[in-house]
Amino acid sequence: MNHKKKQIIEAAQSLFIKKGFTSTSIQDILDVASISKGTFYNHFTSKNECLIELLQLIREEIVYERKLLATSKEASDKTVFIKQIAVRFHIDKKHNLLALFSSLPTPSTEDDELHIYINTQYLQEIVWIADRLTSIYGEFMKKHAFDYAVSFLGNLHFTSKVMYDVKPRALNVETIINFSISQLDKIIHTHSDDKPILFQTEYFHPYLEKPECSLKEFKLEMKQILKSLEQQIDHTNEPKTKHFIDFLYEELETEESRMFLLESVIQSLIHAVEGTDNERNARHLLTLLSYMEMEKQT
């Protein structure tokens, strides 16, 4: 992400939280970011699009942190799942998303772009939870996975709200997640195949995140990002980054790229450019790698 775009998003985020989304005008964003109207419209077509870009950045931060927690851990490790769920709470709090969302207007039409995006993110979270629950409890409950995911999420949200209402200082995210998981355990331990299914798997097919691309296309996009990073990074200050980029490029050139090595080096690259304008591109490499892994499994 270039400097100007980052500047606009940061200005918009501070205003959306301070004044509310509806009360913030594009002119307000221009004033705080110290940019012209033309510069804003070079990057965004509307205030809605600016917020969507901000939410996408936050989502990628969540995906990255969750993947980091799972590194070298068993997919069935319940403690990892608890920490991964907690990531969303902590990052939402960090970016003050509750205040931001509370200021959003109700959808004006059914095809309201902003609300479609937010709703899609929410449903994609259910897809992710269903997949993780299957990894934890086993394939035997896969056809019921979405029922369990919805039950878990509903229990988690309602328990959090009630605890906040009755004793806010006692609110501990990990404790509440653990409680919700223990409630789910009781349901799953009485699992039987003749249980009725409410949320059919096919209902969520539109919210599966894997794009329709081939391994070759994923590799090409990753190499384009690496080329861009190569041009933008000052390797004098960060000498290791050139080594990371060269290794990744060479590994992507091979017919059977070693996924575990790609993941390890990409995470090293992300760490090296953390806090810079190149961080988002580096993190996107990890997202593309996840898609490559999904494609190889199909």
Secondary structure, 3 states (H helix, E strand, C coil): CCHHHHHHHHHHHHHHHHCCCCCCCHHHHHHHHCCCHHHHHHHCCCHHHHHHHHHHHHHHHHHHHHHHHHCCCCCCCHHHHHHHHHHHHHHHHHCCHHHHHHCCCCCCCCCCHHHHHHHHHHHHHHHHHHHHHHHHHCHHHHHHHHHHHHHHHHHHHHHHHHHHHHCHHHCCHHHHHHHHHHHHHHHHCCCCCCCCCCCCHHHHHHHCCCCCCCHHHHHHHHHHHHHHHHHHCCCCCCHHHHHHHHHHHHHHHCCCCCHHHHHHHHHHHHHHHCCCCCHHHHHHHHHHHHHHHHHHHC
